[in-house]
Amino acid sequence: MTPVQTNRRARLRPSHPEILDASDLSSTRSPIPIASTVTTSEEPDSEKEQAAGLSKSALTLVLLASFMVVLDFSIVNVALPSIHRALGFGGNSVQWVVTAYAITFGGLLILGGRIADTFGRRSLLIAGLLIFAVASLAAGVADDAVLLVVARAVQGMGAAIVAPASLSLITARLAEGPQRTRALGLYGATASIGFVAGQVLGGVLVEYTSWRLIFLVNVPVGIAAAVWAPRLISSVRRSSKATHLDVTGGVLITLAVAAGVFAISEAPVQGSFDPPVLAALVVAALAMGSFVAVERVQSAPLIDLSLLRRRGLRTAAILTFVMGACTAGELVVLSVYLQQALHDSPLAAGLVIAPQGVVGFMTGMFGARLVGRIGMRALLVASTASMGVGFLILAHLPSSGHYSPVFFAVVLVGFGVVGTAFGTTVMAASGMAQSDQGLVGGVVNTTRQVGAAVGVAALVGIAEGARARAGVATLSGDRTAMLVAALVGFIGTVAAWYGARTSAPS
C-alpha cells in the first residue's frame, strides 16, 4: 500500500470501531442525532480551528452571509422584466443575468471550498463578502447589458467563496453533537427564509422603487459583514508548513461544472441541439473525465475520490440534487403561474409563496429536536415524501384565484425542503475530517446548484413548451411540470430510505 493510500484511509476511518458512520444516523434515538465526538488523526490546523470554536455573534454573522447569497439567488428572477426593458436586452438574452451568476457560482463552489480548507475559512469568507459587495455595486449602477452580465458573473465568484466558507466554519469549528446540529438547523432555516424572502423583497423593490436596489441592498450588508468578521470570528494561526492546492484539478472541475450549467441553462432557450449547447456538453464530459483521471494520480488531490464512496456524502449529494431540482423549478413555474394565469402582481405572487419559507424556517429551528425524536432516516424519508405530496397537489393548480390548495402545497414543500437540506448537511459533514469540511460544503452546494439548473431548465421547459404548442395560455404545462417534480421528490424518498439505512462504517 502506498503512503498516499494509507493517508487517505486514515482520514476516512474513525480511530474507534464503535463510532458510527453518517449512514448510521437513522438508528440514533438520543438528542444527539450523530455519533459522539470523533477522534481522528487531524492536522494541527484542524485541531486549532475546532478549539477556536464559534460564538453566537460569529454564528449570526455566518448565517447573515449565507442569507445574503441565497437571497440574491432568488431576488433577481422577479426583476428580469424590468431589467429587460431598462437596459434593452434583445430577445431572450436577459436570461444571461441569471445564467452568468449560475455558471460562476456553480462552477467555483468546489474549488472555493477546498481553498477555504487550505488557506483559512475566515480569510476566504471576508474575501468572498468583499467581492460580492463590490460586484453588487457594479450591477446596481450598470447602464449597459454587458456590464450587468459581467458584474453578475463576478457576483457568482464571490458567492462561490462565501457559501462553502460559511458552511465549513460551522462544521469545522463546532464538534459533532447537539451544538453543531442546532447550528446546522439554523443554517437550513436561514437558507429557506432567504430563498423565499427574495421573491417577496424583490416584488416590493421592483413594484415601489427600482430594480437597481435588488443589487445595491447587498453593498452595505456585505461590507459590514466583512468589517465585523475579523472582530467576531476568532483567528487561527495556521502552521508554517507549505500548503499545496491542486490547481489542475481545480481548473478541470470548475470547467466541467461551469460548462454543464451553461448547457443545461441554455438548452431550453437555444434548443438542445444548438451547437454551443452541444459543445458545452462535450467540454463538460471531457473535463470531468480528465478531472477523475488527474485526481487518481495526484498526491494531494482536490477531491479524495475515496470520500465519494462514503454513503453519507453520496446520499446527501443525491438528495441535495433532488431538492435543488424540484424547488428551483417550482418557484419559477409557480411565480409565472400566479402572475400570468391568476394575474397577481410580483409582490402578491411572492406573498402567496411566502408560507413555504416561513414553514421552512420553523423546520430548521426545530430540526435538531425532531431528529432526536424520530431519527435521521425517518426525517429524510418524511421530508422528501412531503415534497412529493406538495408537488402532487400543485399538479392540480386551480384556474381561478383559489389559493387554499396552493397554500397547503407550499407548506408541505417548505417542510420537505428544509428537512432535507438540514438532514443532508448533517449527514454529509458527519465523520469527515475537519480539513475536508470546506470541500464537503462545496460538494453539497454544487449538487444543489446543478440540481437547480436542471430543475429550472426541465420544469420551465415543460411549462413553456405546452404554452407554445397550444398557442394560448394554458395550465396543462404548469401542471405537468409539477407532476414531474412530484415524481422526482418520490424518487428522493426511495433514495433516503435506502441511503440513510444503518450500516457499518465505511
CORQUIHU-V588243 format. One record per pair of residues at least 4 apart in sequence whose C-alpha atoms are under 8 Angstrom apart, sorted by the first residue. I is the first residue (numbers start at 0). J is the second residue. D is the distance in whole Angstrom. If there is no record, write none. Layout:
BEGIN
I,J,D / I,J,D
END
This chain:
BEGIN
0,4,6 / 0,5,7 / 1,5,6 / 2,6,6 / 3,7,6 / 3,298,6 / 4,8,6 / 5,9,6 / 6,10,6 / 7,11,6 / 7,303,7 / 7,305,8 / 8,12,6 / 9,13,8 / 9,40,7 / 10,39,7 / 10,40,7 / 10,41,8 / 10,431,8 / 10,432,6 / 11,306,7 / 11,430,8 / 11,431,7 / 11,432,7 / 11,505,8 / 12,39,8 / 12,504,8 / 12,505,7 / 13,18,7 / 13,37,7 / 13,38,7 / 13,39,6 / 13,430,8 / 14,37,8 / 14,38,6 / 14,39,6 / 14,40,8 / 15,38,8 / 18,34,6 / 18,35,7 / 18,37,7 / 18,504,8 / 19,23,6 / 19,24,8 / 19,33,8 / 19,34,5 / 19,430,8 / 19,503,7 / 19,504,6 / 20,24,8 / 20,34,7 / 20,311,7 / 20,429,7 / 20,430,6 / 20,502,8 / 20,503,7 / 20,504,5 / 20,505,7 / 21,33,7 / 21,34,8 / 21,310,7 / 21,311,5 / 21,426,5 / 21,427,7 / 21,429,5 / 21,430,6 / 22,310,6 / 22,311,5 / 22,426,7 / 22,498,7 / 22,499,5 / 22,500,6 / 22,501,6 / 22,502,6 / 22,504,8 / 23,27,7 / 23,33,8 / 23,499,7 / 23,500,7 / 23,501,4 / 23,502,6 / 23,503,7 / 23,504,8 / 24,32,6 / 24,33,6 / 24,34,8 / 24,374,7 / 24,375,5 / 24,376,7 / 24,426,8 / 24,499,7 / 24,500,8 / 24,501,7 / 25,374,5 / 25,375,5 / 25,376,4 / 25,377,7 / 25,499,6 / 25,500,6 / 25,501,6 / 26,374,6 / 26,375,8 / 26,376,8 / 26,501,7 / 27,31,8 / 27,32,6 / 27,33,7 / 27,371,8 / 27,374,6 / 27,375,8 / 28,32,7 / 28,370,8 / 28,371,6 / 28,372,6 / 28,373,7 / 28,374,6 / 29,371,5 / 29,372,7 / 30,177,7 / 30,367,8 / 30,368,7 / 30,370,8 / 30,371,4 / 30,372,7 / 31,35,8 / 31,176,6 / 31,177,5 / 31,180,8 / 31,371,6 / 32,176,7 / 32,177,8 / 32,180,8 / 32,367,8 / 32,370,6 / 32,371,6 / 32,374,7 / 32,375,7 / 33,175,7 / 33,176,6 / 33,429,7 / 34,175,7 / 34,176,7 / 34,429,8 / 34,430,8 / 35,175,7 / 35,176,7 / 36,174,6 / 36,175,5 / 36,176,7 / 37,175,7 / 37,430,7 / 39,432,7 / 41,45,6 / 41,46,6 / 41,432,7 / 41,433,7 / 41,434,8 / 42,46,7 / 42,434,7 / 43,47,6 / 43,238,7 / 44,48,6 / 44,235,8 / 44,236,8 / 44,237,6 / 44,238,6 / 45,49,6 / 45,171,8 / 45,433,6 / 45,434,6 / 46,50,6 / 46,433,8 / 47,51,6 / 47,235,6 / 47,236,8 / 48,52,7 / 48,171,7 / 48,172,6 / 48,235,6 / 49,171,6 / 49,172,4 / 49,173,6 / 49,174,7 / 49,433,8 / 50,172,7 / 51,172,7 / 51,233,7 / 51,234,8 / 51,235,7 / 52,172,5 / 52,173,6 / 52,233,8 / 53,57,6 / 53,58,6 / 53,168,8 / 53,169,7 / 53,172,6 / 53,173,7 / 53,232,7 / 53,233,8 / 54,58,6 / 54,231,8 / 54,232,8 / 55,59,6 / 56,60,6 / 56,231,6 / 57,61,6 / 57,228,7 / 57,231,5 / 57,232,5 / 58,62,6 / 58,169,8 / 58,182,8 / 59,63,6 / 60,64,6 / 60,224,7 / 60,228,7 / 60,231,8 / 61,65,6 / 61,165,5 / 61,166,8 / 61,168,8 / 62,66,6 / 62,165,7 / 62,185,8 / 62,186,6 / 62,189,7 / 63,67,6 / 63,224,8 / 64,68,7 / 64,128,8 / 64,161,7 / 64,162,8 / 64,165,7 / 64,221,7 / 64,224,7 / 65,69,6 / 65,161,7 / 65,162,6 / 65,165,7 / 65,186,8 / 65,189,7 / 65,190,7 / 66,70,6 / 66,189,6 / 66,190,6 / 66,193,5 / 67,71,6 / 67,193,7 / 67,217,7 / 67,221,8 / 68,72,6 / 68,158,6 / 68,161,8 / 68,162,7 / 69,73,7 / 69,190,6 / 69,193,6 / 69,194,5 / 70,74,6 / 70,193,5 / 70,194,5 / 70,195,8 / 70,196,7 / 70,197,5 / 71,75,7 / 71,197,7 / 71,213,8 / 71,214,8 / 72,194,7 / 72,197,8 / 73,77,8 / 73,194,6 / 73,195,7 / 73,197,5 / 73,198,6 / 74,78,7 / 74,194,8 / 74,196,8 / 74,197,4 / 74,198,5 / 74,199,8 / 74,200,7 / 74,201,5 / 74,213,7 / 75,79,6 / 75,97,7 / 75,197,8 / 75,201,7 / 75,213,7 / 76,97,8 / 76,198,8 / 76,331,8 / 77,198,7 / 77,201,6 / 77,202,6 / 77,205,8 / 77,345,7 / 78,82,6 / 78,201,7 / 78,202,8 / 78,205,6 / 78,210,6 / 79,83,6 / 79,93,7 / 79,94,8 / 79,96,8 / 80,84,6 / 81,85,6 / 81,205,8 / 81,210,7 / 82,86,6 / 82,87,8 / 82,88,8 / 82,93,8 / 82,210,7 / 83,87,6 / 83,88,5 / 83,89,8 / 83,93,6 / 84,88,7 / 86,142,7 / 86,143,6 / 86,144,6 / 87,144,7 / 88,92,6 / 88,93,5 / 88,144,6 / 89,93,7 / 91,268,7 / 93,97,8 / 94,98,6 / 95,99,5 / 95,148,6 / 96,100,7 / 96,147,7 / 96,148,5 / 96,151,6 / 97,101,6 / 97,151,8 / 98,102,6 / 98,261,7 / 98,264,7 / 99,103,7 / 99,148,6 / 99,149,7 / 99,151,6 / 99,152,5 / 99,155,8 / 100,104,6 / 100,151,5 / 100,152,5 / 100,153,8 / 100,154,7 / 100,155,5 / 100,156,8 / 101,105,6 / 101,106,8 / 101,152,8 / 101,155,7 / 101,260,7 / 101,448,8 / 101,452,8 / 102,106,6 / 102,152,8 / 102,155,8 / 102,256,8 / 102,257,5 / 102,258,8 / 102,260,6 / 102,261,6 / 103,107,6 / 103,152,6 / 103,153,7 / 103,155,5 / 103,156,6 / 103,159,7 / 103,257,6 / 104,108,6 / 104,152,8 / 104,155,4 / 104,156,6 / 104,157,8 / 104,158,6 / 104,159,5 / 105,155,8 / 105,159,7 / 105,256,7 / 105,257,6 / 105,260,7 / 105,444,8 / 105,445,6 / 105,448,6 / 105,449,7 / 106,252,7 / 106,253,5 / 106,254,7 / 106,255,7 / 106,256,5 / 106,257,4 / 106,260,8 / 106,445,8 / 107,111,6 / 107,156,7 / 107,159,6 / 107,160,8 / 107,253,5 / 107,257,8 / 108,112,6 / 108,159,5 / 108,160,7 / 108,162,8 / 108,163,7 / 108,441,5 / 108,442,7 / 108,444,7 / 108,445,6 / 109,113,6 / 109,163,8 / 109,249,8 / 109,252,8 / 109,253,8 / 109,438,6 / 109,440,8 / 109,441,4 / 109,442,6 / 109,445,7 / 110,114,6 / 110,249,5 / 110,252,8 / 110,253,7 / 110,301,8 / 110,438,8 / 110,441,7 / 111,115,6 / 111,159,6 / 111,160,5 / 111,163,7 / 111,164,8 / 111,437,8 / 111,441,7 / 112,116,6 / 112,160,7 / 112,163,5 / 112,164,6 / 112,167,8 / 112,436,8 / 112,437,4 / 112,438,5 / 112,439,7 / 112,440,6 / 112,441,5 / 113,117,6 / 113,301,7 / 113,435,8 / 113,437,6 / 113,438,5 / 113,441,8 / 114,118,6 / 114,119,8 / 114,123,8 / 114,244,7 / 114,437,8 / 115,119,5 / 115,120,5 / 115,121,8 / 115,122,8 / 115,123,6 / 115,160,8 / 115,163,8 / 115,164,6 / 115,437,6 / 116,120,6 / 116,434,6 / 116,435,7 / 116,436,7 / 116,437,5 / 116,438,7 / 117,242,7 / 117,243,8 / 117,244,7 / 117,434,8 / 118,122,8 / 118,123,8 / 118,242,8 / 119,123,6 / 119,237,8 / 120,124,6 / 120,164,5 / 120,165,8 / 120,167,7 / 120,168,6 / 120,437,8 / 121,125,6 / 121,164,7 / 121,168,8 / 121,228,8 / 121,229,8 / 121,232,7 / 121,234,7 / 122,126,6 / 123,127,6 / 123,160,7 / 123,161,7 / 123,164,7 / 124,128,6 / 124,160,7 / 124,161,5 / 124,164,6 / 124,165,7 / 124,225,8 / 125,129,6 / 125,161,8 / 125,224,8 / 125,225,5 / 125,226,8 / 125,228,7 / 126,130,6 / 126,157,8 / 126,160,8 / 126,225,8 / 127,131,6 / 127,156,8 / 127,157,4 / 127,158,6 / 127,159,8 / 127,160,5 / 127,161,5 / 128,132,6 / 128,157,6 / 128,158,8 / 128,161,6 / 128,221,5 / 128,222,7 / 128,224,7 / 128,225,6 / 129,133,6 / 129,157,8 / 129,221,6 / 129,222,6 / 129,225,6 / 130,134,6 / 130,153,7 / 130,154,7 / 130,156,8 / 130,157,5 / 131,135,6 / 131,153,7 / 131,154,5 / 131,155,8 / 131,156,8 / 131,157,5 / 131,158,6 / 131,221,7 / 132,136,6 / 132,154,8 / 132,217,6 / 132,218,5 / 132,219,8 / 132,220,8 / 132,221,5 / 132,222,6 / 133,137,6 / 133,218,7 / 134,138,6 / 134,150,5 / 134,151,7 / 134,153,6 / 134,154,5 / 135,139,6 / 135,150,7 / 135,151,8 / 135,154,7 / 135,214,5 / 135,215,6 / 135,217,6 / 135,218,6 / 136,140,6 / 136,214,7 / 136,215,6 / 136,217,8 / 136,218,6 / 137,141,6 / 137,146,8 / 137,147,7 / 137,150,6 / 138,146,7 / 138,147,5 / 138,148,8 / 138,150,5 / 138,151,7 / 138,211,8 / 138,214,6 / 138,215,8 / 139,211,5 / 139,212,7 / 139,213,8 / 139,214,5 / 139,215,5 / 140,211,7 / 141,146,6 / 141,147,5 / 142,146,7 / 142,147,8 / 143,147,6 / 144,148,6 / 145,149,6 / 146,150,6 / 147,151,6 / 148,152,6 / 149,153,6 / 150,154,6 / 151,155,6 / 152,156,7 / 153,157,6 / 154,158,6 / 155,159,6 / 156,160,7 / 157,161,6 / 158,162,6 / 159,163,7 / 160,164,6 / 161,165,6 / 162,166,6 / 162,440,8 / 162,441,8 / 162,444,7 / 163,167,6 / 163,437,6 / 163,438,7 / 163,439,8 / 163,440,5 / 163,441,5 / 163,444,7 / 164,168,6 / 164,437,6 / 164,440,8 / 165,169,7 / 166,170,7 / 166,186,8 / 166,437,7 / 166,440,6 / 167,171,5 / 167,172,8 / 167,436,5 / 167,437,5 / 167,439,8 / 167,440,6 / 168,172,6 / 169,173,6 / 169,179,7 / 169,182,7 / 169,183,7 / 170,174,7 / 170,175,8 / 170,179,7 / 170,428,7 / 170,433,8 / 170,436,6 / 171,433,5 / 171,434,8 / 171,436,6 / 173,178,7 / 173,179,5 / 174,178,8 / 174,179,6 / 175,179,6 / 175,180,7 / 175,429,7 / 176,180,6 / 177,181,6 / 177,367,7 / 178,182,6 / 179,183,6 / 180,184,6 / 180,367,6 / 180,425,7 / 181,185,6 / 181,364,8 / 181,366,8 / 181,367,6 / 182,186,6 / 183,187,6 / 183,363,8 / 183,421,6 / 183,424,7 / 183,425,7 / 184,188,6 / 184,362,8 / 184,363,4 / 184,364,6 / 184,365,7 / 184,366,6 / 184,367,6 / 184,421,6 / 185,189,6 / 185,360,8 / 185,363,6 / 185,364,6 / 186,190,6 / 186,363,7 / 186,421,8 / 187,191,6 / 187,360,8 / 187,363,5 / 187,417,6 / 187,420,6 / 187,421,5 / 188,192,6 / 188,359,6 / 188,360,4 / 188,361,7 / 188,362,7 / 188,363,4 / 188,364,6 / 188,417,7 / 189,193,6 / 189,360,7 / 189,363,8 / 190,194,6 / 191,195,7 / 191,356,5 / 191,357,8 / 191,359,6 / 191,360,6 / 191,413,8 / 191,416,8 / 191,417,6 / 192,196,6 / 192,356,5 / 192,357,6 / 192,359,7 / 192,360,6 / 193,197,6 / 193,356,8 / 194,198,7 / 194,356,7 / 195,199,7 / 195,349,8 / 195,352,7 / 195,353,6 / 195,355,7 / 195,356,5 / 196,200,6 / 196,349,8 / 196,353,7 / 196,356,7 / 197,201,6 / 198,202,6 / 198,345,8 / 198,346,8 / 198,349,5 / 198,352,8 / 198,353,8 / 199,203,6 / 199,345,8 / 199,346,6 / 199,348,8 / 199,349,4 / 199,350,6 / 199,353,7 / 200,204,6 / 200,346,8 / 201,205,6 / 201,213,6 / 201,345,8 / 201,346,8 / 202,206,6 / 202,344,8 / 202,345,5 / 202,346,4 / 202,347,8 / 202,349,7 / 203,207,6 / 203,208,8 / 203,345,8 / 203,346,6 / 204,208,5 / 204,209,6 / 204,210,6 / 204,212,7 / 204,213,7 / 205,209,5 / 205,210,5 / 206,345,8 / 206,346,7 / 208,212,8 / 209,213,8 / 210,214,8 / 211,215,6 / 212,216,6 / 213,217,8 / 214,218,8 / 215,219,8 / 216,220,7 / 217,221,6 / 218,222,6 / 219,223,6 / 220,224,6 / 221,225,6 / 222,226,6 / 223,227,6 / 224,228,6 / 225,229,8 / 226,230,8 / 227,231,6 / 228,232,6 / 229,233,7 / 229,234,7 / 243,299,7 / 244,299,8 / 244,300,8 / 244,301,7 / 245,249,6 / 245,297,8 / 245,299,7 / 245,300,6 / 245,301,5 / 246,250,6 / 247,251,6 / 247,293,8 / 248,252,6 / 248,290,6 / 248,293,7 / 248,294,7 / 248,300,7 / 248,301,6 / 249,253,6 / 249,301,7 / 250,254,6 / 251,255,6 / 251,286,5 / 251,287,7 / 251,289,7 / 251,290,5 / 252,256,6 / 252,286,7 / 252,287,6 / 252,290,6 / 253,257,6 / 254,258,6 / 254,282,8 / 254,283,7 / 254,286,6 / 255,259,6 / 255,282,7 / 255,283,4 / 255,284,7 / 255,285,8 / 255,286,5 / 255,287,5 / 256,260,6 / 256,283,7 / 256,449,8 / 257,261,6 / 257,283,8 / 258,262,6 / 258,279,5 / 258,280,7 / 258,282,7 / 258,283,5 / 259,263,6 / 259,279,7 / 259,280,6 / 259,283,5 / 260,264,6 / 260,449,6 / 260,452,6 / 261,265,6 / 261,276,8 / 261,279,7 / 262,266,6 / 262,275,8 / 262,276,5 / 262,277,7 / 262,279,6 / 262,280,6 / 263,267,8 / 263,276,8 / 263,452,6 / 263,453,6 / 263,456,6 / 264,268,8 / 264,452,6 / 264,453,7 / 264,455,8 / 264,456,6 / 265,269,6 / 265,270,7 / 265,276,7 / 266,270,5 / 266,271,5 / 266,272,8 / 266,273,8 / 266,276,6 / 266,456,7 / 267,271,7 / 267,456,6 / 267,457,8 / 267,460,6 / 269,273,6 / 269,276,8 / 270,276,8 / 271,276,7 / 271,277,7 / 272,276,7 / 272,277,6 / 273,277,6 / 274,278,6 / 275,279,6 / 276,280,6 / 277,281,6 / 278,282,6 / 279,283,6 / 280,284,6 / 281,285,6 / 282,286,6 / 283,287,6 / 284,288,6 / 285,289,6 / 286,290,6 / 287,291,6 / 288,292,6 / 289,293,6 / 290,294,6 / 291,295,6 / 292,296,7 / 293,297,6 / 294,300,5 / 294,301,7 / 294,302,7 / 294,303,7 / 294,304,7 / 295,300,8 / 295,304,7 / 302,306,8 / 302,438,8 / 303,307,8 / 304,308,7 / 305,309,7 / 306,312,8 / 307,312,6 / 307,313,6 / 308,312,8 / 308,313,7 / 308,505,8 / 309,313,6 / 309,505,6 / 310,314,6 / 310,498,7 / 310,499,8 / 310,505,7 / 311,315,6 / 311,426,5 / 311,427,5 / 311,429,8 / 311,498,8 / 311,499,7 / 312,316,6 / 312,426,7 / 312,427,4 / 312,428,8 / 312,439,8 / 313,317,6 / 313,427,8 / 314,318,6 / 314,423,8 / 314,494,7 / 314,495,7 / 314,498,5 / 314,499,7 / 315,319,6 / 315,423,5 / 315,424,7 / 315,426,6 / 315,427,6 / 315,443,7 / 316,320,6 / 316,423,8 / 316,427,8 / 316,442,7 / 316,443,6 / 316,446,6 / 316,447,8 / 317,321,6 / 317,446,8 / 317,491,8 / 317,494,8 / 318,322,6 / 318,419,7 / 318,423,7 / 318,491,6 / 318,494,7 / 318,495,7 / 319,323,6 / 319,419,7 / 319,420,7 / 319,423,7 / 319,443,7 / 319,446,6 / 319,447,5 / 319,450,8 / 320,324,6 / 320,446,5 / 320,447,5 / 320,448,8 / 320,449,7 / 320,450,4 / 320,451,7 / 321,325,6 / 321,447,8 / 321,450,6 / 321,487,7 / 321,488,7 / 321,491,6 / 322,326,6 / 322,416,6 / 322,419,7 / 322,420,8 / 322,447,7 / 322,450,7 / 322,488,7 / 323,327,6 / 323,446,8 / 323,447,5 / 323,448,7 / 323,449,8 / 323,450,5 / 323,451,4 / 323,454,7 / 324,328,6 / 324,447,7 / 324,449,8 / 324,450,4 / 324,451,4 / 324,452,7 / 324,453,6 / 324,454,4 / 324,455,7 / 324,484,8 / 325,329,6 / 325,450,8 / 325,451,7 / 325,454,6 / 325,484,5 / 325,485,8 / 325,487,7 / 325,488,7 / 326,330,6 / 326,416,8 / 326,451,7 / 326,454,8 / 327,331,7 / 327,451,5 / 327,452,8 / 327,454,6 / 327,455,6 / 328,332,6 / 328,451,7 / 328,454,5 / 328,455,4 / 328,456,8 / 328,457,8 / 328,458,5 / 328,459,6 / 329,333,6 / 329,455,8 / 329,458,7 / 329,481,7 / 329,484,8 / 330,334,6 / 331,335,6 / 331,455,7 / 331,459,7 / 332,336,6 / 332,458,7 / 332,459,6 / 332,462,7 / 332,477,7 / 332,480,8 / 333,337,6 / 333,477,8 / 334,338,6 / 334,345,8 / 334,348,6 / 334,349,7 / 335,339,6 / 335,340,8 / 336,340,5 / 336,341,7 / 336,474,8 / 336,477,7 / 337,341,5 / 337,342,6 / 337,343,6 / 337,348,6 / 338,342,5 / 338,343,5 / 338,344,6 / 338,345,7 / 338,348,7 / 339,343,7 / 340,398,7 / 340,399,8 / 340,472,8 / 340,474,8 / 341,398,7 / 341,399,6 / 341,400,6 / 343,347,6 / 343,348,6 / 344,348,6 / 345,349,6 / 346,350,6 / 347,351,6 / 348,352,7 / 349,353,6 / 350,354,8 / 351,402,8 / 351,406,7 / 352,356,8 / 352,406,8 / 352,409,7 / 353,357,6 / 354,358,6 / 354,406,7 / 354,409,7 / 354,410,6 / 354,413,8 / 355,359,6 / 355,409,5 / 355,410,5 / 355,411,8 / 355,412,7 / 355,413,4 / 355,414,8 / 356,360,6 / 356,413,6 / 357,361,6 / 357,413,8 / 358,362,6 / 358,410,6 / 358,413,5 / 358,414,6 / 359,363,6 / 359,413,5 / 359,414,5 / 359,415,8 / 359,416,7 / 359,417,5 / 359,418,8 / 360,364,6 / 360,417,8 / 361,365,6 / 362,366,5 / 362,414,6 / 362,417,6 / 362,418,6 / 363,367,8 / 363,417,6 / 363,418,7 / 363,421,7 / 365,369,6 / 366,370,6 / 366,418,7 / 366,421,7 / 367,371,6 / 368,372,6 / 369,373,6 / 369,374,8 / 369,378,8 / 370,374,5 / 370,375,5 / 370,378,6 / 373,377,6 / 373,378,7 / 374,378,6 / 375,379,6 / 375,422,7 / 375,499,8 / 376,380,6 / 376,495,7 / 376,496,7 / 376,499,5 / 376,500,7 / 377,381,6 / 378,382,6 / 378,418,7 / 378,419,8 / 378,422,7 / 379,383,6 / 379,418,7 / 379,419,6 / 379,422,6 / 379,423,8 / 379,492,7 / 379,495,6 / 379,496,8 / 380,384,6 / 380,492,5 / 380,493,8 / 380,495,5 / 380,496,6 / 381,385,6 / 381,415,7 / 381,492,8 / 382,386,6 / 382,414,7 / 382,415,4 / 382,416,7 / 382,417,8 / 382,418,5 / 382,419,6 / 382,492,8 / 383,387,6 / 383,415,6 / 383,416,8 / 383,419,7 / 383,488,6 / 383,489,7 / 383,491,6 / 383,492,5 / 383,495,8 / 384,388,6 / 384,415,7 / 384,488,7 / 384,489,6 / 384,491,8 / 384,492,6 / 385,389,6 / 385,411,5 / 385,412,6 / 385,414,7 / 385,415,5 / 386,390,6 / 386,411,6 / 386,412,5 / 386,413,8 / 386,414,8 / 386,415,5 / 386,416,7 / 386,485,7 / 386,488,6 / 386,489,8 / 387,391,6 / 387,412,8 / 387,484,7 / 387,485,4 / 387,486,7 / 387,487,7 / 387,488,4 / 387,489,5 / 388,392,6 / 388,408,8 / 388,411,7 / 388,485,7 / 389,393,6 / 389,407,8 / 389,408,4 / 389,409,6 / 389,410,8 / 389,411,5 / 389,412,5 / 389,485,7 / 390,394,6 / 390,408,7 / 390,412,7 / 390,481,5 / 390,482,6 / 390,484,6 / 390,485,5 / 391,395,7 / 391,481,7 / 391,482,6 / 391,485,5 / 392,396,7 / 392,404,7 / 392,405,8 / 392,408,6 / 393,404,7 / 393,405,6 / 393,408,6 / 393,478,7 / 393,481,6 / 393,482,8 / 394,477,7 / 394,478,4 / 394,479,6 / 394,480,7 / 394,481,5 / 394,482,5 / 395,478,6 / 396,404,8 / 396,405,7 / 396,474,8 / 396,477,8 / 396,478,6 / 397,401,7 / 398,474,7 / 402,406,6 / 403,407,6 / 404,408,6 / 405,409,6 / 406,410,6 / 407,411,7 / 408,412,6 / 409,413,6 / 410,414,6 / 411,415,6 / 412,416,6 / 413,417,6 / 414,418,6 / 415,419,6 / 416,420,6 / 417,421,6 / 418,422,6 / 419,423,6 / 420,424,6 / 421,425,6 / 422,426,6 / 423,427,6 / 424,428,6 / 424,443,7 / 425,429,6 / 427,431,8 / 427,439,7 / 427,443,8 / 428,436,7 / 428,439,7 / 431,435,7 / 431,436,7 / 432,436,7 / 435,439,6 / 436,440,6 / 437,441,6 / 438,442,6 / 439,443,6 / 440,444,6 / 441,445,6 / 442,446,6 / 443,447,6 / 444,448,6 / 445,449,6 / 446,450,6 / 447,451,6 / 448,452,6 / 449,453,6 / 450,454,6 / 451,455,6 / 452,456,6 / 453,457,6 / 454,458,6 / 454,459,8 / 455,459,5 / 455,460,8 / 456,460,6 / 457,461,6 / 457,480,8 / 458,462,6 / 458,480,5 / 458,481,8 / 458,483,8 / 458,484,8 / 459,463,6 / 459,480,7 / 460,464,6 / 461,465,6 / 461,476,6 / 461,477,7 / 461,479,7 / 461,480,6 / 462,466,7 / 462,474,8 / 462,475,8 / 462,476,4 / 462,477,5 / 462,478,8 / 462,479,7 / 462,480,6 / 463,467,6 / 463,476,7 / 464,468,6 / 464,476,7 / 465,469,6 / 465,473,7 / 465,475,7 / 465,476,5 / 466,470,6 / 466,471,6 / 466,472,6 / 466,473,6 / 466,476,7 / 467,471,7 / 469,473,7 / 474,478,6 / 475,479,6 / 476,480,6 / 477,481,6 / 478,482,6 / 479,483,6 / 480,484,6 / 481,485,6 / 482,486,6 / 483,487,6 / 484,488,6 / 485,489,6 / 486,490,6 / 487,491,6 / 488,492,7 / 489,493,7 / 490,494,6 / 491,495,6 / 492,496,6 / 493,497,6 / 494,498,6 / 494,499,8 / 495,499,6 / 496,500,6
END
